């Protein structure tokens, strides 16, 4: 973890990806999404790729995070923005959306509607130890 001082606020980031990331987009489907069932999503072994705080925002802490998982030659990515007001825990900024290359399928193999897929992705994020340090 690297910690850079920026006035009274700290800017920090953490990068550790134990496998090489592809140089360009992965085209495993025509729309670029990798399909998983909810149980396959839960079984992925996620690794922190990027966690950063934006020191330019006054009145609250905020930043971005990205985690990656590697399975069967494919790299799965899950990214989101976060914010923290006062001394409460950081929260996912769901209004900014989840950045991912994952589409969740149902048991029959059909894509779930985006809101249902997003709920599974947010659930995966909540299981990760992503909270920024105080």
DSSP file (Angstrom, degrees, kcal/mol; ACC not computed):
  #  RESIDUE AA STRUCTURE BP1 BP2  ACC     N-H-->O    O-->H-N    N-H-->O    O-->H-N    TCO  KAPPA ALPHA  PHI   PSI    X-CA   Y-CA   Z-CA
    1    1 A X              0   0    0      0, 0.0     2,-0.4     0, 0.0    13,-0.2   0.000 360.0 360.0 360.0 137.4    0.0    0.0    0.0
    2    2 A X  E     -A   13   0A   0     11,-2.3    11,-1.7     2,-0.0     2,-0.5  -0.928 360.0-163.5-112.9 136.4    1.3    3.4   -0.9
    3    3 A X  E     -A   12   0A   0     -2,-0.4     2,-0.5     9,-0.2     9,-0.2  -0.974   5.0-172.0-123.6 118.8    0.2    6.5    1.1
    4    4 A X  E     -A   11   0A   0      7,-3.4     7,-2.9    -2,-0.5     2,-0.4  -0.929  20.9-131.4-110.9 131.0    0.8   10.0   -0.4
    5    5 A X  E     +A   10   0A   0     -2,-0.5     2,-0.3     5,-0.2     5,-0.2  -0.649  25.5 176.5 -81.4 135.1    0.2   13.1    1.7
    6    6 A X  E >   -A    9   0A   0      3,-2.3     3,-1.7    -2,-0.4     2,-0.3  -0.734  61.5 -65.5-138.4  85.1   -2.0   15.7    0.0
    7    7 A X  T 3  S-     0   0    0     -2,-0.3    -1,-0.2     1,-0.3    48,-0.0  -0.534 112.2 -21.3  68.7-131.6   -2.5   18.6    2.4
    8    8 A X  T 3  S+     0   0    0     -2,-0.3     2,-0.3    -3,-0.1    -1,-0.3   0.500 129.1  74.4 -89.1  -3.7   -4.6   17.4    5.4
    9    9 A X  E <  S-A    6   0A   0     -3,-1.7    -3,-2.3    46,-0.1     2,-0.4  -0.779  75.2-131.4-109.9 153.8   -6.0   14.4    3.4
   10   10 A X  E     -A    5   0A   0     -2,-0.3     2,-0.5    -5,-0.2    -5,-0.2  -0.854   9.6-158.9-104.3 138.4   -4.3   11.2    2.4
   11   11 A X  E     +A    4   0A   0     -7,-2.9    -7,-3.4    -2,-0.4     2,-0.3  -0.976  24.6 168.5-112.1 123.1   -4.4    9.7   -1.0
   12   12 A X  E     -A    3   0A   0     -2,-0.5    41,-1.0    -9,-0.2     2,-0.3  -0.947  13.7-179.2-135.4 154.5   -3.6    6.1   -1.1
   13   13 A X  E     -AB   2  52A   0    -11,-1.7   -11,-2.3    -2,-0.3     2,-0.4  -0.985  11.4-155.6-149.4 159.4   -3.8    3.2   -3.5
   14   14 A X        +     0   0    0     37,-0.8    37,-0.5    -2,-0.3     2,-0.4  -0.990  11.3 179.4-140.3 125.2   -3.1   -0.4   -3.5
   15   15 A X        +     0   0    0     -2,-0.4     2,-0.2    35,-0.2    34,-0.2  -0.978  17.0 144.3-131.4 119.5   -2.3   -2.5   -6.6
   16   16 A X        +     0   0    0     32,-0.9     2,-0.5    -2,-0.4    34,-0.1  -0.684   7.3 163.8-155.6  99.4   -1.5   -6.2   -6.5
   17   17 A X        -     0   0    0     -2,-0.2     4,-0.1    32,-0.1    32,-0.1  -0.968  21.3-160.1-117.4 114.4   -2.6   -8.4   -9.3
   18   18 A X  S    S+     0   0    0     -2,-0.5     2,-0.3     2,-0.1    -1,-0.1   0.434  73.6  51.8 -79.6   2.9   -0.8  -11.8   -9.2
   19   19 A X  S    S-     0   0    0      0, 0.0     2,-0.2     0, 0.0    -2,-0.0  -0.961  95.1 -95.2-135.4 153.8   -1.6  -12.6  -12.8
   20   20 A X        -     0   0    0     -2,-0.3     2,-0.2     1,-0.1    -2,-0.1  -0.469  36.5-136.1 -70.5 135.2   -1.1  -10.7  -16.1
   21   21 A X        -     0   0    0     -2,-0.2    -1,-0.1     1,-0.1    -4,-0.0  -0.637  30.8 -96.6 -85.9 148.5   -4.1   -8.8  -17.2
   22   22 A X        -     0   0    0     -2,-0.2    -1,-0.1     1,-0.1     4,-0.1  -0.302  24.9-128.8 -64.6 150.4   -5.0   -8.9  -20.9
   23   23 A X  S    S+     0   0    0      2,-0.1     2,-0.2    -3,-0.1    -1,-0.1   0.770  86.1  12.8 -71.5 -26.3   -3.7   -6.0  -23.1
   24   24 A X  S    S-     0   0    0      1,-0.1    -2,-0.1     0, 0.0     0, 0.0  -0.723 103.4 -52.2-138.1-174.1   -7.1   -5.4  -24.6
   25   25 A X        -     0   0    0     -2,-0.2     2,-0.6     1,-0.1    -1,-0.1  -0.300  51.4-122.2 -65.4 148.3  -10.8   -6.2  -24.1
   26   26 A X        -     0   0    0      6,-0.2     2,-0.7    49,-0.1     3,-0.2  -0.817  18.7-161.2 -91.9 125.9  -11.8   -9.9  -23.9
   27   27 A X        +     0   0    0     -2,-0.6     6,-0.1     1,-0.2     3,-0.1  -0.557  39.0 138.6-107.8  67.0  -14.3  -10.8  -26.6
   28   28 A X  S    S+     0   0    0     -2,-0.7     2,-0.3     4,-0.1    -1,-0.2   0.589  77.5  20.1 -86.1 -11.0  -15.8  -14.0  -25.2
   29   29 A X  S >  S-     0   0    0     -3,-0.2     3,-1.6     5,-0.0    -1,-0.1  -0.962  90.9-102.6-147.8 160.5  -19.3  -13.0  -26.2
   30   30 A X  T 3  S+     0   0    0     -2,-0.3    -1,-0.0     1,-0.3    -2,-0.0   0.807 122.2  44.8 -58.1 -29.7  -20.5  -10.5  -28.8
   31   31 A X  T 3  S-     0   0    0      2,-0.2    -1,-0.3    -3,-0.0     3,-0.1   0.462 113.0-115.3 -95.5  -0.3  -21.4   -7.9  -26.1
   32   32 A X  S <  S+     0   0    0     -3,-1.6     2,-0.3     1,-0.3    -6,-0.2   0.408  72.2 128.6  86.9  -3.0  -18.1   -8.3  -24.1
   33   33 A X        -     0   0    0     -6,-0.1     2,-0.5    69,-0.1    -1,-0.3  -0.619  53.6-138.2 -87.6 146.4  -19.7   -9.7  -21.0
   34   34 A X  E     -g  102   0B   0     67,-3.7    69,-2.4    -2,-0.3     2,-0.4  -0.904  24.5-133.6 -99.3 129.8  -18.5  -12.9  -19.3
   35   35 A X  E     +g  103   0B   0     -2,-0.5     2,-0.3    67,-0.2    69,-0.2  -0.686  31.8 163.9 -92.7 135.9  -21.5  -15.0  -18.1
   36   36 A X  E     -g  104   0B   0     67,-1.9    69,-3.0    -2,-0.4     2,-0.2  -0.984  33.7-125.0-141.0 149.7  -21.7  -16.6  -14.7
   37   37 A X  E  >  -g  105   0B   0     -2,-0.3     4,-2.2    67,-0.2     3,-0.4  -0.561  40.4-104.2 -83.0 162.8  -24.4  -18.1  -12.5
   38   38 A X  H  > S+     0   0    0     67,-0.6     4,-2.2     1,-0.2     5,-0.1   0.874 122.6  52.0 -58.7 -38.6  -24.7  -16.6   -9.0
   39   39 A X  H  > S+     0   0    0      1,-0.2     4,-1.0     2,-0.2    -1,-0.2   0.845 108.4  51.2 -69.3 -31.4  -23.0  -19.6   -7.4
   40   40 A X  H  > S+     0   0    0     -3,-0.4     4,-0.6     2,-0.2    -2,-0.2   0.886 108.9  51.6 -69.1 -38.5  -20.1  -19.3   -9.8
   41   41 A X  H >< S+     0   0    0     -4,-2.2     3,-1.1     1,-0.2    -2,-0.2   0.925 109.0  50.4 -60.6 -45.0  -19.8  -15.6   -8.9
   42   42 A X  H 3< S+     0   0    0     -4,-2.2    -1,-0.2     1,-0.2    -2,-0.2   0.761 107.6  54.9 -65.9 -25.0  -19.7  -16.5   -5.2
   43   43 A X  H 3< S+     0   0    0     -4,-1.0    -1,-0.2    -3,-0.2    -2,-0.2   0.559  81.6 112.9 -87.3  -8.5  -17.0  -19.1   -5.8
   44   44 A X    <<  -     0   0    0     -3,-1.1     2,-0.9    -4,-0.6    27,-0.1  -0.355  67.3-131.8 -67.1 144.9  -14.5  -16.7   -7.5
   45   45 A X        -     0   0    0     25,-0.2    25,-0.5    -2,-0.0     2,-0.2  -0.847  29.5-153.9 -97.8 100.5  -11.3  -15.9   -5.7
   46   46 A X        -     0   0    0     -2,-0.9     2,-0.4    23,-0.1    23,-0.2  -0.502  10.3-164.6 -83.7 143.1  -11.1  -12.0   -5.9
   47   47 A X  E     - C   0  68A   0     21,-2.9    21,-2.7    -2,-0.2     2,-0.3  -0.989  28.3-111.1-126.9 134.3   -7.8  -10.1   -5.7
   48   48 A X  E     + C   0  67A   0     -2,-0.4   -32,-0.9    19,-0.2    19,-0.2  -0.485  38.7 168.7 -65.3 123.7   -7.5   -6.4   -5.1
   49   49 A X  E     +     0   0A   0     17,-2.5     2,-0.3     1,-0.3    18,-0.2   0.745  64.9   0.8-103.1 -36.1   -6.4   -4.6   -8.3
   50   50 A X  E     + C   0  66A   0     16,-2.2    16,-2.9   -35,-0.2    -1,-0.3  -0.960  51.8 170.5-160.0 133.4   -6.9   -1.0   -7.4
   51   51 A X  E     + C   0  65A   0    -37,-0.5   -37,-0.8    -2,-0.3     2,-0.3  -0.932  19.5 166.5-145.5 120.9   -8.2    1.0   -4.4
   52   52 A X  E     -BC  13  64A   0     12,-2.7    12,-1.8    -2,-0.3     2,-0.4  -0.980  27.3-144.0-141.0 148.7   -7.9    4.8   -4.4
   53   53 A X  E     - C   0  63A   0    -41,-1.0     2,-0.8    -2,-0.3    10,-0.3  -0.912  19.8-134.5-109.0 139.4   -9.1    7.8   -2.5
   54   54 A X    >   -     0   0    0      8,-3.1     3,-1.0    -2,-0.4     8,-0.4  -0.839  15.1-169.0 -94.1 110.2   -9.8   11.1   -4.3
   55   55 A X  T 3  S+     0   0    0     -2,-0.8    -1,-0.1     1,-0.2   -46,-0.1   0.533  74.1  77.6 -77.9  -3.9   -8.3   13.9   -2.2
   56   56 A X  T 3  S+     0   0    0      2,-0.1     2,-0.5   -47,-0.0    -1,-0.2   0.583  73.6  88.6 -83.1  -9.2  -10.1   16.6   -4.3
   57   57 A X    <   -     0   0    0     -3,-1.0     3,-0.4     5,-0.1     2,-0.3  -0.803  66.6-150.7 -96.8 123.8  -13.5   16.2   -2.7
   58   58 A X  S    S+     0   0    0     -2,-0.5    -2,-0.1     1,-0.2     3,-0.0  -0.646  72.1  24.6 -90.6 147.7  -14.2   18.3    0.5
   59   59 A X  S    S+     0   0    0     -2,-0.3    27,-0.4    26,-0.0     2,-0.3   0.243 119.0  38.2  89.8 -13.0  -16.5   17.2    3.2
   60   60 A X  S    S-     0   0    0     -3,-0.4     2,-0.4    25,-0.1    25,-0.2  -0.989  77.1-112.5-159.3 160.1  -16.3   13.4    2.6
   61   61 A X  E     + D   0  84A   0     23,-2.3    23,-2.9    -2,-0.3     2,-0.3  -0.799  43.9 159.7 -93.0 140.4  -14.0   10.7    1.7
   62   62 A X  E     + D   0  83A   0     -2,-0.4    -8,-3.1    -8,-0.4     2,-0.3  -0.982   2.0 132.4-154.6 162.9  -14.6    9.0   -1.7
   63   63 A X  E     -CD  53  82A   0     19,-2.1    19,-2.3    -2,-0.3     2,-0.3  -0.930  41.8 -84.9-179.2-158.1  -12.8    7.0   -4.2
   64   64 A X  E     -CD  52  81A   0    -12,-1.8   -12,-2.7    -2,-0.3     2,-0.3  -0.953  24.8-165.2-139.3 155.2  -12.8    3.9   -6.5
   65   65 A X  E     -CD  51  80A   0     15,-2.6    15,-2.3    -2,-0.3     2,-0.3  -0.986   2.7-172.9-139.7 149.1  -12.1    0.3   -6.1
   66   66 A X  E     -CD  50  79A   0    -16,-2.9   -17,-2.5    -2,-0.3   -16,-2.2  -0.979   2.4-174.5-143.8 134.4  -11.5   -2.6   -8.6
   67   67 A X  E     -CD  48  78A   0     11,-2.6    11,-2.5    -2,-0.3     2,-0.3  -0.931   8.5-158.8-123.3 149.3  -11.1   -6.3   -7.9
   68   68 A X  E     -CD  47  77A   0    -21,-2.7   -21,-2.9    -2,-0.3     2,-0.3  -0.924   6.3-166.7-128.3 152.9  -10.2   -9.0  -10.3
   69   69 A X  E     - D   0  76A   0      7,-2.2     7,-3.4    -2,-0.3     2,-0.5  -0.983  11.5-146.8-136.0 148.6  -10.7  -12.8  -10.5
   70   70 A X  E     + D   0  75A   0    -25,-0.5     2,-0.3    -2,-0.3   -25,-0.2  -0.967  26.1 157.9-121.7 126.1   -9.1  -15.3  -12.8
   71   71 A X  E >   - D   0  74A   0      3,-2.5     3,-1.9    -2,-0.5    -2,-0.1  -0.950  66.0 -13.4-152.1 127.6  -10.8  -18.4  -14.0
   72   72 A X  T 3  S-     0   0    0     -2,-0.3     3,-0.1     1,-0.3    -1,-0.0   0.851 127.5 -50.6  52.6  41.5  -10.4  -20.7  -17.0
   73   73 A X  T 3  S+     0   0    0      1,-0.2     2,-0.4     0, 0.0    -1,-0.3   0.545 116.1 113.5  77.6   7.3   -8.2  -18.1  -18.8
   74   74 A X  E <   -D   71   0A   0     -3,-1.9    -3,-2.5   -48,-0.0     2,-0.6  -0.883  58.1-142.9-113.8 144.1  -10.7  -15.3  -18.3
   75   75 A X  E     -D   70   0A   0     -2,-0.4     2,-0.4    -5,-0.2    -5,-0.2  -0.928  14.0-158.7-106.8 120.5  -10.3  -12.2  -16.1
   76   76 A X  E     -D   69   0A   0     -7,-3.4    -7,-2.2    -2,-0.6     2,-0.4  -0.822   9.5-161.2 -97.9 135.7  -13.4  -11.1  -14.3
   77   77 A X  E     -D   68   0A   0     -2,-0.4    24,-1.2    -9,-0.2     2,-0.4  -0.946  14.1-179.0-124.8 139.9  -13.5   -7.4  -13.2
   78   78 A X  E     +DE  67 100A   0    -11,-2.5   -11,-2.6    -2,-0.4     2,-0.3  -0.940  14.3 168.4-138.7 112.6  -15.6   -5.7  -10.6
   79   79 A X  E     +DE  66  99A   0     20,-3.6    20,-3.1    -2,-0.4     2,-0.3  -0.920   1.3 161.3-128.8 152.1  -15.2   -2.0  -10.0
   80   80 A X  E     -D   65   0A   0    -15,-2.3   -15,-2.6    -2,-0.3     2,-0.3  -0.987  34.2-114.1-160.1 161.1  -17.2    0.6   -8.1
   81   81 A X  E     -D   64   0A   0     16,-0.5    12,-2.8    12,-0.4     2,-0.3  -0.716  33.2-166.6 -95.2 153.9  -17.1    4.1   -6.6
   82   82 A X  E     -DF  63  92A   0    -19,-2.3   -19,-2.1    -2,-0.3     2,-0.3  -0.939   7.8-168.8-138.4 160.7  -17.4    4.5   -2.8
   83   83 A X  E     -DF  62  91A   0      8,-2.1     8,-3.0    -2,-0.3     2,-0.4  -0.981   6.3-161.3-146.9 157.3  -18.0    7.3   -0.4
   84   84 A X  E     -D   61   0A   0    -23,-2.9   -23,-2.3    -2,-0.3     2,-0.4  -0.973   4.5-164.9-143.3 125.8  -17.9    7.9    3.3
   85   85 A X    >   -     0   0    0     -2,-0.4     3,-1.4     4,-0.3   -25,-0.1  -0.931  63.8 -26.8-112.0 135.3  -19.5   10.7    5.3
   86   86 A X  T 3  S-     0   0    0    -27,-0.4   -25,-0.2    -2,-0.4    -2,-0.0  -0.330 117.0 -39.5  59.3-141.2  -18.5   11.5    8.9
   87   87 A X  T 3  S+     0   0    0      3,-0.0    -1,-0.2     2,-0.0     3,-0.1   0.165 103.3 118.4-104.4  17.2  -17.0    8.4   10.7
   88   88 A X  S <  S-     0   0    0     -3,-1.4     3,-0.1     1,-0.1     0, 0.0  -0.379  75.8 -84.6 -76.8 162.6  -19.5    5.9    9.3
   89   89 A X        -     0   0    0      1,-0.1    -4,-0.3    -5,-0.1    -1,-0.1  -0.218  53.0 -90.8 -63.8 157.4  -18.2    3.0    7.1
   90   90 A X        -     0   0    0     42,-0.2     2,-0.3    -6,-0.1    -6,-0.2  -0.376  44.1-154.0 -68.3 149.4  -17.7    3.5    3.4
   91   91 A X  E     -F   83   0A   0     -8,-3.0    -8,-2.1    -3,-0.1     2,-0.3  -0.917  20.4-105.9-126.7 151.1  -20.6    2.7    1.2
   92   92 A X  E     -F   82   0A   0     -2,-0.3     2,-1.6   -10,-0.2   -10,-0.3  -0.590  28.9-131.1 -72.3 132.7  -20.9    1.7   -2.4
   93   93 A X    >>  +     0   0    0    -12,-2.8     3,-1.2    -2,-0.3     4,-0.6  -0.665  31.5 176.7 -84.9  85.6  -22.1    4.5   -4.6
   94   94 A X  T 34 S+     0   0    0     -2,-1.6     3,-0.5     1,-0.3    -1,-0.2   0.739  72.9  65.5 -66.4 -22.0  -24.8    2.5   -6.4
   95   95 A X  T 34 S+     0   0    0      1,-0.2    -1,-0.3    -3,-0.1    -2,-0.1   0.791  98.4  53.4 -70.6 -26.2  -25.9    5.6   -8.3
   96   96 A X  T <4 S-     0   0    0     -3,-1.2    -1,-0.2     1,-0.1    -2,-0.2   0.661 112.8-130.6 -79.6 -16.2  -22.6    5.7  -10.1
   97   97 A X     <  -     0   0    0     -4,-0.6   -16,-0.5    -3,-0.5     2,-0.5   0.044  18.2 -77.3  88.2 161.3  -23.1    2.0  -11.1
   98   98 A X        -     0   0    0    -18,-0.1     2,-0.6    -4,-0.1   -18,-0.2  -0.852  37.9-143.0 -97.2 130.3  -21.0   -1.1  -10.9
   99   99 A X  E     +E   79   0A   0    -20,-3.1   -20,-3.6    -2,-0.5     2,-0.3  -0.854  43.7 135.8 -96.1 119.7  -18.3   -1.3  -13.6
  100  100 A X  E     -E   78   0A   0     -2,-0.6   -22,-0.2   -22,-0.2   -24,-0.0  -0.981  58.8-141.4-157.1 162.0  -17.9   -4.9  -14.6
  101  101 A X  S    S+     0   0    0    -24,-1.2   -67,-3.7    -2,-0.3     2,-0.4   0.032  75.0 106.3-111.8  22.5  -17.5   -7.4  -17.5
  102  102 A X  E     -g   34   0B   0    -25,-0.3     2,-0.4   -69,-0.2   -67,-0.2  -0.870  45.6-173.5-110.0 133.7  -19.8   -9.9  -15.7
  103  103 A X  E     -g   35   0B   0    -69,-2.4   -67,-1.9    -2,-0.4     2,-0.3  -0.997  23.2-134.7-121.0 127.0  -23.4  -10.7  -16.6
  104  104 A X  E     -g   36   0B   0     -2,-0.4     8,-3.0   -69,-0.2     2,-0.3  -0.640  19.3-157.0 -84.6 136.5  -25.3  -13.0  -14.2
  105  105 A X  E     -gH  37 111B   0    -69,-3.0   -67,-0.6    -2,-0.3     6,-0.2  -0.729  12.9-123.1-106.7 158.1  -27.3  -15.9  -15.7
  106  106 A X    >   -     0   0    0      4,-2.9     3,-1.7    -2,-0.3    -1,-0.1  -0.297  44.4 -86.3 -86.6-177.2  -30.2  -17.8  -14.3
  107  107 A X  T 3  S+     0   0    0      1,-0.3    -1,-0.1     2,-0.1   -70,-0.1   0.745 129.3  55.0 -65.9 -23.2  -30.2  -21.6  -13.9
  108  108 A X  T 3  S-     0   0    0      2,-0.1    -1,-0.3     0, 0.0    -3,-0.0   0.508 121.7-105.8 -86.6  -4.6  -31.5  -22.1  -17.4
  109  109 A X  S <  S+     0   0    0     -3,-1.7     2,-0.3     1,-0.3    -2,-0.1   0.504  76.0 133.7  95.4   4.8  -28.5  -20.1  -18.8
  110  110 A X        -     0   0    0      1,-0.1    -4,-2.9    -5,-0.0    -1,-0.3  -0.640  63.7-100.8 -88.9 146.5  -30.5  -16.9  -19.7
  111  111 A X  B     -H  105   0B   0     -2,-0.3    -6,-0.3    -6,-0.2     2,-0.1  -0.409  34.8-127.2 -62.6 134.5  -29.2  -13.5  -18.7
  112  112 A X        -     0   0    0     -8,-3.0    -8,-0.1     1,-0.1    -1,-0.1  -0.495  37.8 -89.9 -73.1 153.7  -30.9  -12.0  -15.7
  113  113 A X    >>  -     0   0    0     -2,-0.1     4,-2.4     1,-0.1     3,-0.6  -0.336  45.1-105.9 -58.7 151.2  -32.3   -8.5  -16.1
  114  114 A X  H 3> S+     0   0    0      1,-0.2     4,-2.9     2,-0.2     5,-0.2   0.860 117.9  54.1 -54.3 -43.8  -29.7   -5.9  -15.2
  115  115 A X  H 3> S+     0   0    0      1,-0.2     4,-1.7     2,-0.2    -1,-0.2   0.909 112.1  45.2 -59.3 -39.4  -31.2   -4.9  -11.8
  116  116 A X  H <> S+     0   0    0     -3,-0.6     4,-1.5     2,-0.2    -2,-0.2   0.905 113.4  49.7 -69.5 -40.8  -31.2   -8.5  -10.7
  117  117 A X  H  X S+     0   0    0     -4,-2.4     4,-2.0     1,-0.2    -2,-0.2   0.913 109.1  53.0 -62.3 -42.5  -27.6   -9.0  -12.0
  118  118 A X  H  X S+     0   0    0     -4,-2.9     4,-2.9    -5,-0.2     5,-0.2   0.866 103.5  57.0 -62.0 -37.4  -26.5   -5.8  -10.2
  119  119 A X  H  X S+     0   0    0     -4,-1.7     4,-2.1     1,-0.2    -1,-0.2   0.909 107.8  47.5 -61.2 -41.2  -28.0   -7.1   -6.9
  120  120 A X  H  X S+     0   0    0     -4,-1.5     4,-2.0     2,-0.2    -1,-0.2   0.896 112.4  49.7 -66.0 -39.4  -25.8  -10.2   -7.2
  121  121 A X  H  X S+     0   0    0     -4,-2.0     4,-2.3     2,-0.2    -2,-0.2   0.910 110.2  49.4 -66.9 -42.2  -22.7   -8.0   -8.0
  122  122 A X  H  X S+     0   0    0     -4,-2.9     4,-2.4     1,-0.2    -1,-0.2   0.892 109.1  53.8 -63.3 -38.5  -23.3   -5.7   -5.1
  123  123 A X  H  X S+     0   0    0     -4,-2.1     4,-0.9    -5,-0.2    -2,-0.2   0.897 107.8  49.8 -60.8 -40.6  -23.7   -8.8   -2.9
  124  124 A X  H >< S+     0   0    0     -4,-2.0     3,-0.6     1,-0.2     4,-0.4   0.908 110.2  50.8 -64.2 -41.6  -20.3  -10.0   -4.1
  125  125 A X  H >< S+     0   0    0     -4,-2.3     3,-1.7     1,-0.2     5,-0.3   0.914 105.2  56.2 -61.5 -42.9  -18.8   -6.6   -3.3
  126  126 A X  H 3< S+     0   0    0     -4,-2.4    -1,-0.2     1,-0.3    -2,-0.2   0.745 103.4  55.4 -64.0 -22.4  -20.2   -6.7    0.2
  127  127 A X  T << S+     0   0    0     -4,-0.9    -1,-0.3    -3,-0.6     2,-0.2   0.566  93.1  89.5 -84.9  -9.3  -18.4  -10.0    0.8
  128  128 A X  S <  S-     0   0    0     -3,-1.7     2,-1.7    -4,-0.4     3,-0.3  -0.602  83.5-123.7 -88.2 149.2  -15.0   -8.4   -0.1
  129  129 A X        +     0   0    0     -2,-0.2    -3,-0.1     1,-0.2    -1,-0.1  -0.458  64.9 133.6 -85.2  64.9  -12.7   -6.7    2.5
  130  130 A X        +     0   0    0     -2,-1.7    -1,-0.2    -5,-0.3    -4,-0.1   0.549  19.0 128.0 -95.7  -8.2  -12.6   -3.5    0.5
  131  131 A X        -     0   0    0     -3,-0.3     3,-0.1     1,-0.1   -42,-0.0  -0.222  62.1-117.6 -56.5 131.7  -13.3   -0.9    3.1
  132  132 A X        -     0   0    0      1,-0.1   -42,-0.2   -80,-0.1     2,-0.1  -0.322  33.4-100.2 -66.4 152.7  -10.6    1.9    3.0
  133  133 A X              0   0    0      1,-0.1    -1,-0.1    -2,-0.0     0, 0.0  -0.462 360.0 360.0 -73.0 146.1   -8.5    2.3    6.1
  134  134 A X              0   0    0     -2,-0.1    -1,-0.1    -3,-0.1    -2,-0.1   0.502 360.0 360.0 -66.5 360.0   -9.4    5.1    8.5
